[in-house]
Amino acid sequence: MAIVIAEPCVRTKDTACVAVCPVDCIHPTKDEPDFATATQLYIKPDQCICCCLCVGECPVKAIFPEEDLPPEWASYIEMNAAYFKNKK
């Protein structure tokens, strides 16, 4: 199972989810240089432990376990992974 941040986060970027993540897998944070230019927050799938703490914390209901992700937002699975492909 993977956790995915989807469309409701676009242009919102509320960081409540970042504060509750025990493994620091949600980026960019407000302290990172690309926070201002990113359109949303992303979850690094290979670092996420699927604890789901972020799901309940998100005020705009943008975070879903992959199996609960609405079909119209399926492209956000790859978008979350792609964000981290060129990051170190």
PyMOL Python script that loads the backbone (N, CA, C, O; Angstrom):
from pymol import cmd

cmd.read_pdbstr("""\
ATOM      1  N   MET A   1       0.848  -1.180   0.000  1.00  0.00           N
ATOM      2  CA  MET A   1       0.000   0.000   0.000  1.00  0.00           C
ATOM      3  C   MET A   1       0.897   1.247   0.000  1.00  0.00           C
ATOM      4  O   MET A   1       1.944   1.285   0.646  1.00  0.00           O
ATOM      5  N   ALA A   2       0.461   2.236  -0.725  1.00  0.00           N
ATOM      6  CA  ALA A   2       1.158   3.530  -0.750  1.00  0.00           C
ATOM      7  C   ALA A   2       0.176   4.621  -0.328  1.00  0.00           C
ATOM      8  O   ALA A   2      -1.038   4.469  -0.459  1.00  0.00           O
ATOM      9  N   ILE A   3       0.715   5.695   0.169  1.00  0.00           N
ATOM     10  CA  ILE A   3      -0.090   6.855   0.510  1.00  0.00           C
ATOM     11  C   ILE A   3       0.192   7.904  -0.567  1.00  0.00           C
ATOM     12  O   ILE A   3       1.337   8.088  -0.978  1.00  0.00           O
ATOM     13  N   VAL A   4      -0.862   8.589  -1.022  1.00  0.00           N
ATOM     14  CA  VAL A   4      -0.756   9.504  -2.151  1.00  0.00           C
ATOM     15  C   VAL A   4      -1.375  10.853  -1.797  1.00  0.00           C
ATOM     16  O   VAL A   4      -2.453  10.914  -1.205  1.00  0.00           O
ATOM     17  N   ILE A   5      -0.684  11.935  -2.166  1.00  0.00           N
ATOM     18  CA  ILE A   5      -1.258  13.268  -2.053  1.00  0.00           C
ATOM     19  C   ILE A   5      -1.823  13.621  -3.420  1.00  0.00           C
ATOM     20  O   ILE A   5      -1.132  13.505  -4.433  1.00  0.00           O
ATOM     21  N   ALA A   6      -3.081  14.053  -3.448  1.00  0.00           N
ATOM     22  CA  ALA A   6      -3.788  14.271  -4.709  1.00  0.00           C
ATOM     23  C   ALA A   6      -4.213  15.729  -4.894  1.00  0.00           C
ATOM     24  O   ALA A   6      -3.761  16.620  -4.174  1.00  0.00           O
ATOM     25  N   GLU A   7      -5.064  15.943  -5.844  1.00  0.00           N
ATOM     26  CA  GLU A   7      -5.471  17.252  -6.363  1.00  0.00           C
ATOM     27  C   GLU A   7      -5.890  18.302  -5.333  1.00  0.00           C
ATOM     28  O   GLU A   7      -5.572  19.475  -5.530  1.00  0.00           O
ATOM     29  N   PRO A   8      -6.580  17.952  -4.252  1.00  0.00           N
ATOM     30  CA  PRO A   8      -6.956  19.014  -3.307  1.00  0.00           C
ATOM     31  C   PRO A   8      -5.762  19.768  -2.704  1.00  0.00           C
ATOM     32  O   PRO A   8      -5.931  20.872  -2.187  1.00  0.00           O
ATOM     33  N   CYS A   9      -4.583  19.195  -2.765  1.00  0.00           N
ATOM     34  CA  CYS A   9      -3.390  19.863  -2.237  1.00  0.00           C
ATOM     35  C   CYS A   9      -2.841  20.917  -3.202  1.00  0.00           C
ATOM     36  O   CYS A   9      -2.109  21.816  -2.786  1.00  0.00           O
ATOM     37  N   VAL A  10      -3.186  20.812  -4.472  1.00  0.00           N
ATOM     38  CA  VAL A  10      -2.649  21.729  -5.473  1.00  0.00           C
ATOM     39  C   VAL A  10      -2.980  23.165  -5.079  1.00  0.00           C
ATOM     40  O   VAL A  10      -4.136  23.512  -4.838  1.00  0.00           O
ATOM     41  N   ARG A  11      -1.938  23.990  -5.019  1.00  0.00           N
ATOM     42  CA  ARG A  11      -1.991  25.398  -4.639  1.00  0.00           C
ATOM     43  C   ARG A  11      -2.394  25.620  -3.179  1.00  0.00           C
ATOM     44  O   ARG A  11      -2.473  26.769  -2.744  1.00  0.00           O
ATOM     45  N   THR A  12      -2.647  24.570  -2.417  1.00  0.00           N
ATOM     46  CA  THR A  12      -2.971  24.719  -0.997  1.00  0.00           C
ATOM     47  C   THR A  12      -1.717  24.537  -0.148  1.00  0.00           C
ATOM     48  O   THR A  12      -1.358  25.415   0.637  1.00  0.00           O
ATOM     49  N   LYS A  13      -1.068  23.420  -0.304  1.00  0.00           N
ATOM     50  CA  LYS A  13       0.178  23.083   0.378  1.00  0.00           C
ATOM     51  C   LYS A  13       0.122  23.306   1.889  1.00  0.00           C
ATOM     52  O   LYS A  13       1.063  23.847   2.470  1.00  0.00           O
ATOM     53  N   ASP A  14      -0.950  22.902   2.512  1.00  0.00           N
ATOM     54  CA  ASP A  14      -1.025  22.972   3.966  1.00  0.00           C
ATOM     55  C   ASP A  14      -0.043  21.944   4.526  1.00  0.00           C
ATOM     56  O   ASP A  14      -0.056  20.788   4.106  1.00  0.00           O
ATOM     57  N   THR A  15       0.788  22.343   5.449  1.00  0.00           N
ATOM     58  CA  THR A  15       1.848  21.460   5.939  1.00  0.00           C
ATOM     59  C   THR A  15       1.519  20.746   7.253  1.00  0.00           C
ATOM     60  O   THR A  15       2.428  20.266   7.930  1.00  0.00           O
ATOM     61  N   ALA A  16       0.267  20.667   7.616  1.00  0.00           N
ATOM     62  CA  ALA A  16      -0.104  19.936   8.831  1.00  0.00           C
ATOM     63  C   ALA A  16       0.356  18.479   8.750  1.00  0.00           C
ATOM     64  O   ALA A  16       0.739  17.882   9.756  1.00  0.00           O
ATOM     65  N   CYS A  17       0.314  17.922   7.553  1.00  0.00           N
ATOM     66  CA  CYS A  17       0.731  16.532   7.352  1.00  0.00           C
ATOM     67  C   CYS A  17       2.221  16.346   7.619  1.00  0.00           C
ATOM     68  O   CYS A  17       2.633  15.302   8.127  1.00  0.00           O
ATOM     69  N   VAL A  18       3.022  17.332   7.287  1.00  0.00           N
ATOM     70  CA  VAL A  18       4.468  17.263   7.487  1.00  0.00           C
ATOM     71  C   VAL A  18       4.775  17.113   8.978  1.00  0.00           C
ATOM     72  O   VAL A  18       5.657  16.345   9.361  1.00  0.00           O
ATOM     73  N   ALA A  19       4.057  17.834   9.797  1.00  0.00           N
ATOM     74  CA  ALA A  19       4.308  17.828  11.242  1.00  0.00           C
ATOM     75  C   ALA A  19       4.053  16.471  11.889  1.00  0.00           C
ATOM     76  O   ALA A  19       4.696  16.143  12.886  1.00  0.00           O
ATOM     77  N   VAL A  20       3.133  15.677  11.351  1.00  0.00           N
ATOM     78  CA  VAL A  20       2.803  14.392  11.979  1.00  0.00           C
ATOM     79  C   VAL A  20       3.534  13.204  11.368  1.00  0.00           C
ATOM     80  O   VAL A  20       3.443  12.093  11.892  1.00  0.00           O
ATOM     81  N   CYS A  21       4.250  13.413  10.283  1.00  0.00           N
ATOM     82  CA  CYS A  21       4.931  12.298   9.612  1.00  0.00           C
ATOM     83  C   CYS A  21       6.134  11.832  10.428  1.00  0.00           C
ATOM     84  O   CYS A  21       7.066  12.608  10.638  1.00  0.00           O
ATOM     85  N   PRO A  22       6.133  10.583  10.891  1.00  0.00           N
ATOM     86  CA  PRO A  22       7.239  10.112  11.727  1.00  0.00           C
ATOM     87  C   PRO A  22       8.525   9.805  10.953  1.00  0.00           C
ATOM     88  O   PRO A  22       9.580   9.625  11.562  1.00  0.00           O
ATOM     89  N   VAL A  23       8.450   9.743   9.621  1.00  0.00           N
ATOM     90  CA  VAL A  23       9.643   9.402   8.839  1.00  0.00           C
ATOM     91  C   VAL A  23      10.059  10.512   7.874  1.00  0.00           C
ATOM     92  O   VAL A  23      10.918  10.296   7.020  1.00  0.00           O
ATOM     93  N   ASP A  24       9.467  11.681   8.001  1.00  0.00           N
ATOM     94  CA  ASP A  24       9.851  12.852   7.200  1.00  0.00           C
ATOM     95  C   ASP A  24       9.855  12.551   5.695  1.00  0.00           C
ATOM     96  O   ASP A  24      10.840  12.817   5.006  1.00  0.00           O
ATOM     97  N   CYS A  25       8.751  11.998   5.195  1.00  0.00           N
ATOM     98  CA  CYS A  25       8.697  11.636   3.772  1.00  0.00           C
ATOM     99  C   CYS A  25       7.788  12.550   2.950  1.00  0.00           C
ATOM    100  O   CYS A  25       7.517  12.255   1.786  1.00  0.00           O
ATOM    101  N   ILE A  26       7.309  13.658   3.532  1.00  0.00           N
ATOM    102  CA  ILE A  26       6.442  14.591   2.814  1.00  0.00           C
ATOM    103  C   ILE A  26       7.239  15.861   2.526  1.00  0.00           C
ATOM    104  O   ILE A  26       7.762  16.510   3.432  1.00  0.00           O
ATOM    105  N   HIS A  27       7.315  16.193   1.245  1.00  0.00           N
ATOM    106  CA  HIS A  27       8.131  17.329   0.804  1.00  0.00           C
ATOM    107  C   HIS A  27       7.441  18.056  -0.341  1.00  0.00           C
ATOM    108  O   HIS A  27       6.543  17.488  -0.963  1.00  0.00           O
ATOM    109  N   PRO A  28       7.821  19.271  -0.636  1.00  0.00           N
ATOM    110  CA  PRO A  28       8.796  20.075   0.073  1.00  0.00           C
ATOM    111  C   PRO A  28       8.200  20.659   1.347  1.00  0.00           C
ATOM    112  O   PRO A  28       7.004  20.943   1.417  1.00  0.00           O
ATOM    113  N   THR A  29       9.038  20.830   2.333  1.00  0.00           N
ATOM    114  CA  THR A  29       8.608  21.496   3.560  1.00  0.00           C
ATOM    115  C   THR A  29       8.769  23.000   3.363  1.00  0.00           C
ATOM    116  O   THR A  29       9.382  23.439   2.390  1.00  0.00           O
ATOM    117  N   LYS A  30       8.228  23.777   4.268  1.00  0.00           N
ATOM    118  CA  LYS A  30       8.328  25.240   4.167  1.00  0.00           C
ATOM    119  C   LYS A  30       9.770  25.729   4.204  1.00  0.00           C
ATOM    120  O   LYS A  30      10.061  26.828   3.730  1.00  0.00           O
ATOM    121  N   ASP A  31      10.677  24.929   4.761  1.00  0.00           N
ATOM    122  CA  ASP A  31      12.086  25.306   4.868  1.00  0.00           C
ATOM    123  C   ASP A  31      12.904  24.950   3.628  1.00  0.00           C
ATOM    124  O   ASP A  31      14.064  25.348   3.524  1.00  0.00           O
ATOM    125  N   GLU A  32      12.326  24.217   2.700  1.00  0.00           N
ATOM    126  CA  GLU A  32      13.052  23.794   1.505  1.00  0.00           C
ATOM    127  C   GLU A  32      12.912  24.825   0.393  1.00  0.00           C
ATOM    128  O   GLU A  32      11.860  25.450   0.259  1.00  0.00           O
ATOM    129  N   PRO A  33      13.960  25.008  -0.405  1.00  0.00           N
ATOM    130  CA  PRO A  33      13.952  26.063  -1.423  1.00  0.00           C
ATOM    131  C   PRO A  33      12.843  25.935  -2.468  1.00  0.00           C
ATOM    132  O   PRO A  33      12.370  26.948  -2.984  1.00  0.00           O
ATOM    133  N   ASP A  34      12.426  24.727  -2.784  1.00  0.00           N
ATOM    134  CA  ASP A  34      11.414  24.588  -3.840  1.00  0.00           C
ATOM    135  C   ASP A  34       9.970  24.632  -3.325  1.00  0.00           C
ATOM    136  O   ASP A  34       9.034  24.381  -4.085  1.00  0.00           O
ATOM    137  N   PHE A  35       9.786  24.950  -2.037  1.00  0.00           N
ATOM    138  CA  PHE A  35       8.416  25.040  -1.510  1.00  0.00           C
ATOM    139  C   PHE A  35       7.599  26.094  -2.259  1.00  0.00           C
ATOM    140  O   PHE A  35       6.442  25.847  -2.600  1.00  0.00           O
ATOM    141  N   ALA A  36       8.176  27.244  -2.515  1.00  0.00           N
ATOM    142  CA  ALA A  36       7.439  28.337  -3.162  1.00  0.00           C
ATOM    143  C   ALA A  36       7.025  27.995  -4.585  1.00  0.00           C
ATOM    144  O   ALA A  36       5.975  28.445  -5.044  1.00  0.00           O
ATOM    145  N   THR A  37       7.818  27.218  -5.283  1.00  0.00           N
ATOM    146  CA  THR A  37       7.512  26.914  -6.683  1.00  0.00           C
ATOM    147  C   THR A  37       6.757  25.602  -6.885  1.00  0.00           C
ATOM    148  O   THR A  37       6.179  25.384  -7.950  1.00  0.00           O
ATOM    149  N   ALA A  38       6.755  24.740  -5.893  1.00  0.00           N
ATOM    150  CA  ALA A  38       6.024  23.467  -6.012  1.00  0.00           C
ATOM    151  C   ALA A  38       4.522  23.747  -6.026  1.00  0.00           C
ATOM    152  O   ALA A  38       4.044  24.644  -5.330  1.00  0.00           O
ATOM    153  N   THR A  39       3.799  22.991  -6.804  1.00  0.00           N
ATOM    154  CA  THR A  39       2.347  23.193  -6.870  1.00  0.00           C
ATOM    155  C   THR A  39       1.615  22.467  -5.754  1.00  0.00           C
ATOM    156  O   THR A  39       0.470  22.798  -5.446  1.00  0.00           O
ATOM    157  N   GLN A  40       2.265  21.475  -5.140  1.00  0.00           N
ATOM    158  CA  GLN A  40       1.639  20.720  -4.060  1.00  0.00           C
ATOM    159  C   GLN A  40       2.731  20.057  -3.236  1.00  0.00           C
ATOM    160  O   GLN A  40       3.915  20.197  -3.540  1.00  0.00           O
ATOM    161  N   LEU A  41       2.335  19.337  -2.199  1.00  0.00           N
ATOM    162  CA  LEU A  41       3.256  18.516  -1.427  1.00  0.00           C
ATOM    163  C   LEU A  41       3.232  17.113  -2.004  1.00  0.00           C
ATOM    164  O   LEU A  41       2.276  16.735  -2.680  1.00  0.00           O
ATOM    165  N   TYR A  42       4.283  16.334  -1.743  1.00  0.00           N
ATOM    166  CA  TYR A  42       4.405  14.990  -2.286  1.00  0.00           C
ATOM    167  C   TYR A  42       4.893  14.037  -1.207  1.00  0.00           C
ATOM    168  O   TYR A  42       5.616  14.438  -0.295  1.00  0.00           O
ATOM    169  N   ILE A  43       4.498  12.778  -1.313  1.00  0.00           N
ATOM    170  CA  ILE A  43       4.959  11.739  -0.398  1.00  0.00           C
ATOM    171  C   ILE A  43       5.943  10.847  -1.136  1.00  0.00           C
ATOM    172  O   ILE A  43       5.645  10.344  -2.220  1.00  0.00           O
ATOM    173  N   LYS A  44       7.118  10.653  -0.545  1.00  0.00           N
ATOM    174  CA  LYS A  44       8.128   9.780  -1.140  1.00  0.00           C
ATOM    175  C   LYS A  44       7.712   8.332  -0.869  1.00  0.00           C
ATOM    176  O   LYS A  44       7.792   7.870   0.270  1.00  0.00           O
ATOM    177  N   PRO A  45       7.275   7.622  -1.895  1.00  0.00           N
ATOM    178  CA  PRO A  45       6.667   6.303  -1.679  1.00  0.00           C
ATOM    179  C   PRO A  45       7.590   5.257  -1.066  1.00  0.00           C
ATOM    180  O   PRO A  45       7.129   4.420  -0.291  1.00  0.00           O
ATOM    181  N   ASP A  46       8.879   5.282  -1.391  1.00  0.00           N
ATOM    182  CA  ASP A  46       9.772   4.257  -0.844  1.00  0.00           C
ATOM    183  C   ASP A  46      10.247   4.571   0.571  1.00  0.00           C
ATOM    184  O   ASP A  46      10.926   3.751   1.189  1.00  0.00           O
ATOM    185  N   GLN A  47       9.903   5.730   1.084  1.00  0.00           N
ATOM    186  CA  GLN A  47      10.257   6.106   2.456  1.00  0.00           C
ATOM    187  C   GLN A  47       9.041   6.028   3.385  1.00  0.00           C
ATOM    188  O   GLN A  47       9.193   5.837   4.591  1.00  0.00           O
ATOM    189  N   CYS A  48       7.842   6.175   2.828  1.00  0.00           N
ATOM    190  CA  CYS A  48       6.606   6.173   3.611  1.00  0.00           C
ATOM    191  C   CYS A  48       6.385   4.804   4.256  1.00  0.00           C
ATOM    192  O   CYS A  48       6.550   3.771   3.608  1.00  0.00           O
ATOM    193  N   ILE A  49       6.016   4.806   5.522  1.00  0.00           N
ATOM    194  CA  ILE A  49       5.748   3.557   6.236  1.00  0.00           C
ATOM    195  C   ILE A  49       4.240   3.257   6.313  1.00  0.00           C
ATOM    196  O   ILE A  49       3.817   2.325   6.997  1.00  0.00           O
ATOM    197  N   CYS A  50       3.461   4.045   5.617  1.00  0.00           N
ATOM    198  CA  CYS A  50       2.008   3.835   5.520  1.00  0.00           C
ATOM    199  C   CYS A  50       1.313   3.819   6.874  1.00  0.00           C
ATOM    200  O   CYS A  50       0.422   3.004   7.113  1.00  0.00           O
ATOM    201  N   CYS A  51       1.720   4.714   7.749  1.00  0.00           N
ATOM    202  CA  CYS A  51       1.101   4.800   9.073  1.00  0.00           C
ATOM    203  C   CYS A  51      -0.259   5.505   9.019  1.00  0.00           C
ATOM    204  O   CYS A  51      -1.085   5.354   9.920  1.00  0.00           O
ATOM    205  N   CYS A  52      -0.475   6.273   7.952  1.00  0.00           N
ATOM    206  CA  CYS A  52      -1.730   6.999   7.701  1.00  0.00           C
ATOM    207  C   CYS A  52      -1.997   8.163   8.653  1.00  0.00           C
ATOM    208  O   CYS A  52      -3.108   8.692   8.664  1.00  0.00           O
ATOM    209  N   LEU A  53      -1.021   8.573   9.445  1.00  0.00           N
ATOM    210  CA  LEU A  53      -1.220   9.732  10.320  1.00  0.00           C
ATOM    211  C   LEU A  53      -1.527  10.985   9.507  1.00  0.00           C
ATOM    212  O   LEU A  53      -2.322  11.823   9.932  1.00  0.00           O
ATOM    213  N   CYS A  54      -0.909  11.113   8.356  1.00  0.00           N
ATOM    214  CA  CYS A  54      -1.112  12.295   7.511  1.00  0.00           C
ATOM    215  C   CYS A  54      -2.517  12.343   6.910  1.00  0.00           C
ATOM    216  O   CYS A  54      -3.048  13.425   6.660  1.00  0.00           O
ATOM    217  N   VAL A  55      -3.110  11.193   6.682  1.00  0.00           N
ATOM    218  CA  VAL A  55      -4.440  11.134   6.061  1.00  0.00           C
ATOM    219  C   VAL A  55      -5.453  11.906   6.904  1.00  0.00           C
ATOM    220  O   VAL A  55      -6.186  12.747   6.384  1.00  0.00           O
ATOM    221  N   GLY A  56      -5.490  11.625   8.175  1.00  0.00           N
ATOM    222  CA  GLY A  56      -6.433  12.289   9.068  1.00  0.00           C
ATOM    223  C   GLY A  56      -6.077  13.725   9.398  1.00  0.00           C
ATOM    224  O   GLY A  56      -6.940  14.504   9.805  1.00  0.00           O
ATOM    225  N   GLU A  57      -4.819  14.079   9.227  1.00  0.00           N
ATOM    226  CA  GLU A  57      -4.348  15.422   9.579  1.00  0.00           C
ATOM    227  C   GLU A  57      -4.602  16.454   8.481  1.00  0.00           C
ATOM    228  O   GLU A  57      -4.674  17.650   8.765  1.00  0.00           O
ATOM    229  N   CYS A  58      -4.735  16.012   7.250  1.00  0.00           N
ATOM    230  CA  CYS A  58      -4.875  16.931   6.114  1.00  0.00           C
ATOM    231  C   CYS A  58      -6.212  17.676   6.164  1.00  0.00           C
ATOM    232  O   CYS A  58      -7.267  17.045   6.099  1.00  0.00           O
ATOM    233  N   PRO A  59      -6.182  19.003   6.279  1.00  0.00           N
ATOM    234  CA  PRO A  59      -7.428  19.762   6.395  1.00  0.00           C
ATOM    235  C   PRO A  59      -8.228  19.856   5.093  1.00  0.00           C
ATOM    236  O   PRO A  59      -9.413  20.191   5.112  1.00  0.00           O
ATOM    237  N   VAL A  60      -7.579  19.558   3.962  1.00  0.00           N
ATOM    238  CA  VAL A  60      -8.297  19.643   2.684  1.00  0.00           C
ATOM    239  C   VAL A  60      -8.616  18.264   2.106  1.00  0.00           C
ATOM    240  O   VAL A  60      -9.082  18.151   0.972  1.00  0.00           O
ATOM    241  N   LYS A  61      -8.361  17.217   2.897  1.00  0.00           N
ATOM    242  CA  LYS A  61      -8.679  15.832   2.489  1.00  0.00           C
ATOM    243  C   LYS A  61      -8.026  15.476   1.163  1.00  0.00           C
ATOM    244  O   LYS A  61      -8.680  14.967   0.252  1.00  0.00           O
ATOM    245  N   ALA A  62      -6.715  15.751   1.063  1.00  0.00           N
ATOM    246  CA  ALA A  62      -5.962  15.497  -0.166  1.00  0.00           C
ATOM    247  C   ALA A  62      -5.129  14.220  -0.116  1.00  0.00           C
ATOM    248  O   ALA A  62      -4.525  13.847  -1.122  1.00  0.00           O
ATOM    249  N   ILE A  63      -5.082  13.545   1.027  1.00  0.00           N
ATOM    250  CA  ILE A  63      -4.185  12.403   1.192  1.00  0.00           C
ATOM    251  C   ILE A  63      -4.999  11.115   1.339  1.00  0.00           C
ATOM    252  O   ILE A  63      -5.946  11.033   2.121  1.00  0.00           O
ATOM    253  N   PHE A  64      -4.588  10.110   0.554  1.00  0.00           N
ATOM    254  CA  PHE A  64      -5.345   8.859   0.491  1.00  0.00           C
ATOM    255  C   PHE A  64      -4.412   7.653   0.488  1.00  0.00           C
ATOM    256  O   PHE A  64      -3.338   7.703  -0.111  1.00  0.00           O
ATOM    257  N   PRO A  65      -4.815   6.564   1.158  1.00  0.00           N
ATOM    258  CA  PRO A  65      -4.168   5.294   0.859  1.00  0.00           C
ATOM    259  C   PRO A  65      -4.468   4.992  -0.618  1.00  0.00           C
ATOM    260  O   PRO A  65      -5.561   5.283  -1.103  1.00  0.00           O
ATOM    261  N   GLU A  66      -3.506   4.416  -1.318  1.00  0.00           N
ATOM    262  CA  GLU A  66      -3.656   4.212  -2.755  1.00  0.00           C
ATOM    263  C   GLU A  66      -4.957   3.495  -3.123  1.00  0.00           C
ATOM    264  O   GLU A  66      -5.588   3.836  -4.124  1.00  0.00           O
ATOM    265  N   GLU A  67      -5.354   2.526  -2.340  1.00  0.00           N
ATOM    266  CA  GLU A  67      -6.579   1.778  -2.669  1.00  0.00           C
ATOM    267  C   GLU A  67      -7.849   2.614  -2.493  1.00  0.00           C
ATOM    268  O   GLU A  67      -8.904   2.239  -3.005  1.00  0.00           O
ATOM    269  N   ASP A  68      -7.766   3.730  -1.785  1.00  0.00           N
ATOM    270  CA  ASP A  68      -8.914   4.619  -1.590  1.00  0.00           C
ATOM    271  C   ASP A  68      -8.863   5.865  -2.468  1.00  0.00           C
ATOM    272  O   ASP A  68      -9.770   6.695  -2.421  1.00  0.00           O
ATOM    273  N   LEU A  69      -7.810   5.997  -3.264  1.00  0.00           N
ATOM    274  CA  LEU A  69      -7.650   7.163  -4.129  1.00  0.00           C
ATOM    275  C   LEU A  69      -8.757   7.178  -5.191  1.00  0.00           C
ATOM    276  O   LEU A  69      -8.938   6.188  -5.900  1.00  0.00           O
ATOM    277  N   PRO A  70      -9.494   8.279  -5.308  1.00  0.00           N
ATOM    278  CA  PRO A  70     -10.514   8.358  -6.351  1.00  0.00           C
ATOM    279  C   PRO A  70      -9.890   8.126  -7.732  1.00  0.00           C
ATOM    280  O   PRO A  70      -8.806   8.638  -8.012  1.00  0.00           O
ATOM    281  N   PRO A  71     -10.558   7.365  -8.588  1.00  0.00           N
ATOM    282  CA  PRO A  71      -9.991   7.016  -9.895  1.00  0.00           C
ATOM    283  C   PRO A  71      -9.562   8.217 -10.736  1.00  0.00           C
ATOM    284  O   PRO A  71      -8.596   8.127 -11.494  1.00  0.00           O
ATOM    285  N   GLU A  72     -10.264   9.327 -10.608  1.00  0.00           N
ATOM    286  CA  GLU A  72      -9.913  10.501 -11.411  1.00  0.00           C
ATOM    287  C   GLU A  72      -8.573  11.108 -11.000  1.00  0.00           C
ATOM    288  O   GLU A  72      -8.032  11.949 -11.718  1.00  0.00           O
ATOM    289  N   TRP A  73      -8.039  10.697  -9.868  1.00  0.00           N
ATOM    290  CA  TRP A  73      -6.758  11.209  -9.398  1.00  0.00           C
ATOM    291  C   TRP A  73      -5.651  10.155  -9.459  1.00  0.00           C
ATOM    292  O   TRP A  73      -4.621  10.318  -8.805  1.00  0.00           O
ATOM    293  N   ALA A  74      -5.835   9.104 -10.210  1.00  0.00           N
ATOM    294  CA  ALA A  74      -4.843   8.022 -10.312  1.00  0.00           C
ATOM    295  C   ALA A  74      -3.482   8.533 -10.780  1.00  0.00           C
ATOM    296  O   ALA A  74      -2.455   7.973 -10.397  1.00  0.00           O
ATOM    297  N   SER A  75      -3.454   9.571 -11.590  1.00  0.00           N
ATOM    298  CA  SER A  75      -2.182  10.101 -12.098  1.00  0.00           C
ATOM    299  C   SER A  75      -1.297  10.649 -10.976  1.00  0.00           C
ATOM    300  O   SER A  75      -0.091  10.809 -11.166  1.00  0.00           O
ATOM    301  N   TYR A  76      -1.876  10.934  -9.821  1.00  0.00           N
ATOM    302  CA  TYR A  76      -1.096  11.468  -8.702  1.00  0.00           C
ATOM    303  C   TYR A  76      -0.191  10.409  -8.071  1.00  0.00           C
ATOM    304  O   TYR A  76       0.741  10.755  -7.345  1.00  0.00           O
ATOM    305  N   ILE A  77      -0.445   9.142  -8.330  1.00  0.00           N
ATOM    306  CA  ILE A  77       0.451   8.089  -7.844  1.00  0.00           C
ATOM    307  C   ILE A  77       1.830   8.295  -8.456  1.00  0.00           C
ATOM    308  O   ILE A  77       2.832   8.338  -7.743  1.00  0.00           O
ATOM    309  N   GLU A  78       1.879   8.423  -9.774  1.00  0.00           N
ATOM    310  CA  GLU A  78       3.145   8.640 -10.475  1.00  0.00           C
ATOM    311  C   GLU A  78       3.705  10.032 -10.190  1.00  0.00           C
ATOM    312  O   GLU A  78       4.921  10.198 -10.096  1.00  0.00           O
ATOM    313  N   MET A  79       2.846  11.020 -10.053  1.00  0.00           N
ATOM    314  CA  MET A  79       3.321  12.378  -9.779  1.00  0.00           C
ATOM    315  C   MET A  79       4.085  12.441  -8.457  1.00  0.00           C
ATOM    316  O   MET A  79       5.102  13.129  -8.366  1.00  0.00           O
ATOM    317  N   ASN A  80       3.605  11.730  -7.431  1.00  0.00           N
ATOM    318  CA  ASN A  80       4.299  11.716  -6.145  1.00  0.00           C
ATOM    319  C   ASN A  80       5.675  11.065  -6.293  1.00  0.00           C
ATOM    320  O   ASN A  80       6.664  11.586  -5.777  1.00  0.00           O
ATOM    321  N   ALA A  81       5.746   9.940  -6.988  1.00  0.00           N
ATOM    322  CA  ALA A  81       7.019   9.252  -7.190  1.00  0.00           C
ATOM    323  C   ALA A  81       7.962  10.081  -8.056  1.00  0.00           C
ATOM    324  O   ALA A  81       9.157  10.165  -7.772  1.00  0.00           O
ATOM    325  N   ALA A  82       7.425  10.692  -9.113  1.00  0.00           N
ATOM    326  CA  ALA A  82       8.251  11.452 -10.051  1.00  0.00           C
ATOM    327  C   ALA A  82       8.915  12.662  -9.396  1.00  0.00           C
ATOM    328  O   ALA A  82      10.027  13.033  -9.774  1.00  0.00           O
ATOM    329  N   TYR A  83       8.262  13.269  -8.438  1.00  0.00           N
ATOM    330  CA  TYR A  83       8.835  14.437  -7.760  1.00  0.00           C
ATOM    331  C   TYR A  83      10.206  14.106  -7.161  1.00  0.00           C
ATOM    332  O   TYR A  83      11.096  14.956  -7.136  1.00  0.00           O
ATOM    333  N   PHE A  84      10.375  12.877  -6.681  1.00  0.00           N
ATOM    334  CA  PHE A  84      11.600  12.492  -5.979  1.00  0.00           C
ATOM    335  C   PHE A  84      12.659  11.859  -6.870  1.00  0.00           C
ATOM    336  O   PHE A  84      13.767  11.594  -6.402  1.00  0.00           O
ATOM    337  N   LYS A  85      12.354  11.610  -8.130  1.00  0.00           N
ATOM    338  CA  LYS A  85      13.301  10.913  -9.010  1.00  0.00           C
ATOM    339  C   LYS A  85      14.625  11.647  -9.179  1.00  0.00           C
ATOM    340  O   LYS A  85      15.666  10.995  -9.263  1.00  0.00           O
ATOM    341  N   ASN A  86      14.628  12.950  -9.230  1.00  0.00           N
ATOM    342  CA  ASN A  86      15.866  13.704  -9.418  1.00  0.00           C
ATOM    343  C   ASN A  86      16.362  14.357  -8.135  1.00  0.00           C
ATOM    344  O   ASN A  86      17.271  15.186  -8.166  1.00  0.00           O
ATOM    345  N   LYS A  87      15.765  13.982  -7.011  1.00  0.00           N
ATOM    346  CA  LYS A  87      16.182  14.539  -5.714  1.00  0.00           C
ATOM    347  C   LYS A  87      17.173  13.586  -5.062  1.00  0.00           C
ATOM    348  O   LYS A  87      17.140  12.380  -5.309  1.00  0.00           O
ATOM    349  N   LYS A  88      18.035  14.119  -4.247  1.00  0.00           N
ATOM    350  CA  LYS A  88      18.992  13.272  -3.515  1.00  0.00           C
ATOM    351  C   LYS A  88      18.572  13.090  -2.106  1.00  0.00           C
ATOM    352  O   LYS A  88      19.254  12.407  -1.341  1.00  0.00           O
TER     353      LYS A  88
END
""", "prot")
cmd.dss("prot")
cmd.show_as("cartoon", "prot")
cmd.util.cbc("prot")
cmd.orient("prot")
